[in-house]
Amino acid sequence: MITLTDTASNYLRQLLLEKNAEHGSGLRILVEKGGCAGWQYTMKIDQAQTEDRLFSHNGVSLIVDPQSLTFLSGCRIDYVESLNDSGFRVDNPNAERNCGCGTSFEPKAA
């Protein structure tokens, strides 16, 4: 399971409205090779595909493909605003370490 905080779901709802996103759109989170620590998170507004898993909170959806779900199970997605940086943040219990950039991580050994 992946959870989306109230703050993240409220921001996502606003973002979907601002982007005039199609009905059924949500935030897709992908895990891909790359970044400072070996793996990186990529996020975009998208539509779910048949094989995707949907995680809903307060009327908005988080979309995750099966391969990314392996790295994201148990995660908490929040939205943070600060002077230096604002955006969605992933609190990932499957990460051995996170890069200071906030978008890259090294997974725990299996």
C-alpha positions in Angstrom: 0.0 0.0 0.0 1.1 3.6 -0.7 -0.4 6.5 1.2 -1.0 10.0 0.1 -1.1 12.7 2.9 -4.0 15.2 3.1 -1.6 17.9 2.1 -0.5 16.0 -1.0 -4.0 15.0 -2.1 -5.2 18.7 -1.7 -2.3 19.9 -3.8 -2.8 17.2 -6.4 -6.5 18.1 -6.7 -5.6 21.8 -7.3 -2.9 20.8 -9.8 -5.3 18.6 -11.8 -7.8 21.5 -12.0 -5.1 24.0 -13.0 -3.8 21.6 -15.8 -7.4 20.9 -17.0 -6.5 17.2 -16.7 -8.8 14.7 -18.2 -11.3 13.0 -16.0 -9.7 10.0 -14.3 -6.2 11.5 -14.4 -3.9 11.2 -11.4 -0.3 11.5 -10.3 1.9 8.7 -11.8 5.0 7.9 -9.8 7.7 5.9 -11.5 11.0 4.4 -10.3 13.7 4.4 -12.9 17.4 3.7 -13.0 19.4 6.9 -12.6 19.9 9.8 -10.3 22.6 10.4 -7.7 22.0 7.2 -5.7 21.1 4.7 -8.5 17.3 4.9 -8.7 15.1 8.0 -9.1 11.5 9.0 -8.7 9.7 10.5 -11.7 6.2 12.0 -11.4 3.7 13.2 -14.0 0.0 13.7 -14.5 -1.3 10.7 -16.4 -4.1 8.2 -17.0 -4.0 4.8 -15.5 -3.4 1.8 -17.7 -4.8 -1.7 -17.3 -1.8 -3.1 -15.4 -1.4 -0.1 -13.1 -2.3 0.0 -9.4 -4.4 2.9 -8.1 -4.1 4.3 -4.6 -6.8 6.9 -3.9 -7.2 9.5 -1.1 -9.7 12.3 -0.8 -10.9 11.8 -4.4 -7.5 11.9 -6.2 -5.4 9.0 -7.4 -1.8 7.9 -7.3 -0.9 5.7 -10.3 1.9 3.1 -10.0 3.1 0.5 -12.5 3.9 -3.0 -11.3 7.7 -2.6 -11.6 7.7 0.6 -9.6 5.4 -0.9 -7.0 8.3 -3.2 -5.9 10.3 -0.2 -4.8 7.3 1.9 -3.5 5.3 -0.5 -1.3 4.8 1.1 2.1 5.7 4.6 0.9 4.1 7.8 2.1 3.8 10.6 -0.4 3.6 14.2 1.0 3.7 17.7 -0.5 6.1 20.1 1.1 6.5 23.8 0.6 9.7 25.5 1.7 11.9 28.5 0.8 14.4 26.4 -1.1 12.2 23.8 -2.7 8.6 22.7 -3.0 7.1 19.5 -4.3 6.0 16.0 -3.7 8.2 14.0 -1.4 8.5 10.3 -1.0 9.1 8.8 2.4 10.3 5.3 1.3 10.9 2.6 3.9 12.5 0.5 1.1 15.4 3.0 0.7 18.8 2.3 2.3 19.8 5.9 1.7 18.4 9.0 -0.1 20.2 11.6 -2.0 20.1 15.2 -0.8 18.2 16.1 -4.0 15.1 14.3 -2.7 14.4 12.4 -6.0 17.1 9.7 -5.9 17.6 6.7 -3.6 19.4 3.4 -3.1 17.1 0.5 -2.3 17.8 -1.8 0.6 19.4 -5.1 -0.3 16.9 -7.9 -0.8 
